[in-house]
Amino acid sequence: MKEQTDILPKIKRCKHPPDRITYEQKCMTHEKILLRYLNRAINGWSVADFLGVEKINEYALYAITDFTEIVCDDLEHAGYFVPKGICDKRASEYPDGYKGRKVMDIDELTDLYFMGKIRKIIILSVLHENEIIDSLLCRGIALNDLISIVSILYA
């Protein structure tokens, strides 16, 4: 598995650990992307439009962020998408799920992926996207099966 990730450039770690990112830094980063998302939504665009219709029910979301609820609502409103679940490193903090949706840890996500129950993973974290991708690649998940919210919005 490691050989596959050697072809990629070294992923830089986030210069601010999650517990040191200030509210202002988070807002400055997310505001621009959220506004782009909302602007496209006003014009009738949906995340589901980007994903297409092929095997729609085999997607999972990674990370509970400012985007999680809006992306879930957008996908459910499209009428043909039901995420398999939401993965988060703090899954133990959500024993009853997140707003009615199952929350799993990375081990469960990886197991579902290799059992073929999940084909694609949509990464909702903006500030720690690189670390998440690196972690998933090291577990053997294919790069082509990872989609980031930023790449969706700027595609």
JOZIMO-V120484 format. One line per field, one symbol per residue. psi: psi as a letter, one per 30 degrees, with the letter a starting at -180 (. if undefined). burial: + if it has 16 or more other ideal C-beta (glycine too) atoms within 10 Angstrom, else -. A space follows every 10 residues. Layout:
psi = ???
burial = ???
This chain:
psi = eeeefffllk kklkfjlefg kleeeeeeee eeeeeeeeee eeggllefee fafkheghkl kkkjaffeee eeeeeefffg kjkflkkkfh effifgljhg kkklleeeee eeeffgfkel kjjfkefgee eeeeeeeffg kkefgkklee eefg.
burial = ---------- ---------- -----+---+ --++--+--+ -----+++-- +----+-+++ ++++++++-+ ++-++----- +-+++++++- +--+---+-- ++++-+--++ -++----+++ +++++++++- +++++++--- +----+++++ -++--
